[in-house]
Amino acid sequence: MMRPGLGVGVFIRNGDSVLMSYRKDNGYLALPGGHLELYEEFEDCAIREVKEETNLDIENPQIFQMVNVVKKEIQHHFVVVFLTADYNEKSELMNVEPNKHSDWKWINAQVFQQHYDEKQLFYGLMKLIDRFGKAENLFNLIFNK
């Protein structure tokens, strides 16, 4: 029997923006993150995936939200645990996996909303905005406003 995948997406806070990149497999704007490994805690997965994809060390990873993404038409079922974390300026941002991602960029709520309106956010992020109504509401929670 097939089972849903399980992974994390990490909102890395820096000023009023979060770190995002376009995925090369589908062109959607996405957060750093990836699959949870066996026996791995969500926070450890966030630290590992962010390091693997961006070379950044993050601080204070905390579980934030969770979504269940079901896309039967493309046989996609994934549970995504979103975490927030703080940017550590001592580490150097790099695109460690250029075959998977475009260069990483800091994205504010306005740009995030534009990508939502154009349906160009990764599936789990679309569902998260649906929950909160608009990007500004989501960003207020991410940044504890």
C-alpha positions in Angstrom: 0.0 0.0 0.0 1.3 3.4 -0.9 1.6 6.0 1.9 1.9 9.8 1.9 5.3 11.4 1.9 6.4 13.5 4.9 8.6 16.5 4.7 9.4 19.9 6.0 9.5 23.5 4.6 11.4 26.1 6.5 10.5 29.8 6.7 13.9 31.4 7.4 13.3 34.9 8.7 15.5 37.8 7.7 14.1 41.3 8.1 10.6 41.2 6.6 11.5 38.4 4.1 11.9 34.6 3.9 14.3 32.6 1.8 12.8 31.0 -1.3 13.9 29.6 -4.7 12.2 28.3 -7.9 12.2 24.5 -8.2 13.7 23.3 -11.5 11.3 20.3 -11.7 8.1 22.4 -11.8 9.0 26.1 -11.7 7.2 26.8 -8.5 8.5 29.1 -5.8 9.4 27.0 -2.7 11.1 27.1 0.7 14.2 25.2 1.6 13.2 21.8 2.9 12.8 18.2 2.1 12.0 14.7 3.2 12.0 13.6 6.8 14.5 10.7 7.4 13.7 7.7 9.6 14.0 8.5 13.3 14.6 12.2 12.6 13.0 15.0 14.5 11.3 17.8 12.5 13.8 20.4 13.8 16.8 18.3 12.9 15.4 17.7 9.4 14.9 21.5 9.0 18.5 22.1 10.0 19.9 19.4 7.8 17.8 20.2 4.7 18.6 24.0 4.9 22.3 23.2 5.2 22.2 20.8 2.3 20.3 23.2 0.0 21.6 26.6 1.0 24.7 26.1 3.1 23.0 28.2 5.9 23.1 27.4 9.5 19.7 28.3 11.0 18.8 29.1 14.6 15.7 28.4 16.7 13.8 26.1 14.4 10.2 25.7 15.7 7.2 23.9 14.3 4.8 26.4 12.9 2.0 24.8 10.8 1.2 21.6 9.0 -0.7 20.9 5.8 -2.0 17.7 4.1 -1.5 18.1 0.3 -3.6 15.7 -1.8 -3.3 16.1 -5.6 -4.9 12.9 -7.0 -4.6 14.1 -10.6 -0.8 14.0 -10.4 -0.7 11.2 -7.8 0.8 13.5 -5.2 0.1 13.1 -1.5 2.4 14.8 1.0 2.2 16.0 4.6 4.3 19.1 5.0 5.4 20.3 8.4 6.4 24.0 8.2 8.9 25.4 10.6 10.1 28.9 11.3 13.8 29.6 11.9 16.1 32.6 12.3 18.8 33.5 9.7 22.4 33.1 11.0 24.4 35.8 9.2 27.7 34.1 10.0 27.0 31.4 7.4 27.3 32.0 3.6 24.2 31.6 1.4 25.0 29.3 -1.6 22.9 27.4 -4.1 24.3 24.0 -3.1 22.0 22.1 -5.4 21.8 24.1 -8.7 20.3 21.1 -10.5 17.2 21.3 -8.2 16.8 25.1 -7.5 17.4 28.5 -9.0 19.4 30.9 -6.9 17.9 31.6 -3.5 16.3 35.0 -2.9 14.7 36.8 0.0 11.0 37.2 -0.7 8.6 39.6 1.1 4.9 39.2 1.7 4.0 41.2 -1.4 6.0 39.0 -3.8 4.8 35.9 -2.0 1.2 37.1 -2.6 1.8 37.7 -6.3 3.1 34.1 -6.7 0.0 32.9 -4.8 -2.3 34.9 -7.1 -0.5 33.5 -10.2 -0.6 29.9 -8.7 3.2 29.7 -8.8 3.8 28.6 -5.2 4.7 25.0 -4.3 1.5 23.1 -3.4 1.8 23.1 0.4 2.4 26.9 0.4 -0.8 27.4 -1.7 -2.7 25.5 0.9 -1.2 27.5 3.7 -2.3 30.8 2.1 -5.7 29.3 1.6 -5.8 28.7 5.3 -4.8 32.3 6.3 -6.5 34.2 3.5 -3.6 36.2 2.3 0.2 36.3 2.5 0.2 39.3 4.8 -1.7 37.3 7.5 0.7 34.4 7.1 3.8 36.7 7.3 2.4 38.4 10.5 2.3 35.0 12.2 5.8 34.0 10.8 7.3 37.2 12.2 5.2 37.3 15.4 3.5 40.6 14.6 
